[in-house]
Amino acid sequence: MNLFKKTLAIAIAVASVAVVSSVMAEEEHEKASPEKMAIEYRQAAFSMIKFHFAPMGAMVKGKMDFNKDEFAKNAEAVAALSKFPIHGFPEGSDKGADTEAKAEIWTKMDDFKKKMETFQVEATSLAEVAKGGDMAAIKPQFGKVGESCKACHEDYKEN
Amino acid sequence: MNLFKKTLAIAIAVASVAVVSSVMAEEEHEKASPEKMAIEYRQAAFSMIKFHFAPMGAMVKGKMDFNKDEFAKNAEAVAALSKFPIHGFPEGSDKGADTEAKAEIWTKMDDFKKKMETFQVEATSLAEVAKGGDMAAIKPQFGKVGESCKACHEDYKEN
């Protein structure tokens, strides 16, 4: 083999490895495991809930001016979104990506679902109460939503 | 200063830097900019929509067995979630974190909102049609939802 052919052969080999690696990376990206997808799904749902929950908390605590329309919209969003996280806890999704979900979720699924439902019920009540725009009525119901988050986090979330 | 004191002084200095860095990192974490939060919010919303959209696509294409109840649930989820991404595009959130959103979104916001509304309308129709469980009726409406995604992505999403 002359030098030109050698160089060409090496170049082709290097390019092939690059192409194969890239295709494999692409496939890996496309074929995220169902567990990884579920974990990312529930994290997305919780992050959206937090996005709407945080400004309500700031208003309740007086750290932000109370805007009743904004509050009502956020309360409605949390109520609607509260139905979604449960889809992200299929059997086996205690592993598969970084997660703070404790394994107890799957051994005590009935209790976990019950706590999720309490959150849904309290969040739906908050959306109703928020329509009235009366902070005196909103505050205790906002507290109940927060407690429903906390009750579940204490038992089923690391940190 | 004797060796013991020197060592102690250095240890305290190192520990202080570690504590300060950790506190700063914590504060940075807590104080994500509103733009970053908006970008992460819309990405979370789109990823949740994709999670429910993908199995419907697989069923429509015959790559997965058609389960009408599963399909209807996913269609309902996409319809509900279709109302959320728009909250994640406040003025100024063309920057602040990795994003594929084009700057044109904010210069053509009326058109962008119109396209988002088309998606909401088509997704809501799909949820209705899906209740019937008839793939012959579902398929064209699923196509319309897909087109509404594509129409917006073509104008307003990189890649």
Interface residues (C-beta under 8 A of the other chain):
Chain A: M37 E40 Y41 Q43 A44 A45 S47 M48 F51 A77 A80 L81 K83 F84 H87
Chain B: M37 E40 Y41 Q43 A44 A45 S47 M48 F51 A77 A80 L81 K83 F84 H87
